[in-house]
Amino acid sequence: MASVTKLTLCLVFFFLVLSFPLTLSSPPLHLRASRNAPRFFSDFYRTTNNSKQFTASRYRYETRYFEQNLDHFSFSDLPTFRQRYLINTEHWVGPGRLGPIFFYCGNEGDIEWFAVNTGFVWEIAPRFGAMIVFPEHRYYGESMPYGSREEAYKNVTTLAHLTSEQALADYAVLITELKRNLSAQACPVVLFGGSYGGMLAAWMRLKYPHIAIGALASSAPVLQFEDIVPPETFYDIVSNDFRRESVDCFNTIKESWNVIASEGEKNDGLLHLTSTFRFCKKLETADDLSNWLSSAYSYLAMGNYPYPSDFLMPMPGNPIKEVCRRIDSCPDGTGILQCIFEGVSVYYNYTGTVDCFNLDDDPHGMTSGWDWQACTEMIMPDASSKNTSMFPAYDYNYTSDEEWCLEKFHVKPRPTWITTEFGGHGFKKVLKTFGSNIIFSNGLLDPWSGGSVLEDISDTIVALVTEKGAHHLDLRPATAEDPDWLVEQRTAEVELIKVWLEEYYEKRVATFDM
């Protein structure tokens, strides 16, 4: 989503490319030419995929719709909207045996994509006798207020109810009504989520402890607000991911930005850049190329999985290693731009089937829902350090973001609202005192990990951290190539969920024995 600065997303997030035409759209670009703000996987999905591609999923579910209030926090006479959710009761042992409900907190995208890419939930549900529910986040996918995306995104008035608070209330109401309809009021609910969805899962456990007994929040940057973590954190981690593979590779990328800028100022320089990087249309500015590359490096870090995947693009295992191998193995005399192209092709064209690249971000002129969220409450500062980052240096500039949001949406961001609503400052003491049953899982190769909880807060607020994990890798489907450390992380998650459920059942029995 082309937009204001934000370390986002996407959460998520995000996305799976199942087939490629001869032209390929880039991930969303930052509207301000100075830099390309990080995004969640789901933002990528929005511009490159169609939900119809997921109908051949290996996971079976029924698609249902629930009539939701547009505003849960007022009594205004507003229209309702249909919230889509996916449900599977194949392995559910039912209300008589207090079968649990595994509830994934939908991110900023089509819910079917999240369902097919969250194999962990599907794989563990049978051993727990659990129902599976994947609700869609309002204003995304098919869950559009006012009847259509065009109407929902029409102006500041129609977008006013696109907030995380309203989304969490949607989930709370859906769970309550679903349990009532199934006579399953006593069945425990366990929340799951990755990226932005992980943030929602953690926040929902804190805000609605009577609704869910626990939450697995994977790659959830709940601390990426205000000054809780340094704004350089995201790009420092991306840079470190490349540096750990090759210092020469890191330095080549760091030097390339000035080469690109200088080339763009020459006569026919943009034509040369267009040709070198095989764009379908002539570049309008050198910054467009820089943003395109910056997006690729960030997504490579998020998707730096130990095995081949097509989560974002078809990529080899340890894709950053392959990028650096190609950059470092350029023959003597090869220009730096050609080396960069060879490297970034691991991300944009690993299959070798793309003839040219298309920079168009939003060809249909549709406003992005995440742009709105990032202009209202999801204010996640980002910056790039001159000394530690391989990206061009810049400082976080709230004023610039505010101007962009006022121009685009006629709204002024509230940078302190998330910490007011959900907390963040002094989180260790607060979570230890008031929180319980939350798993914060992270892989340190994931640039979003720097904004998450990376150490245990208490016996029940647990951090499961892997040195070589990437963006919510633990939620991905299991494969034969899974390394031992990933298997161990998932095993630990299962054991903690088992403890939550056992404690719930024990308390139920104790209550009835009194």
Disulfide bonds with the S-S distance in Angstrom:
Cys249-Cys324 2.25
Cys280-Cys356 2.08
Cys330-Cys339 2.47
Cys375-Cys405 2.03
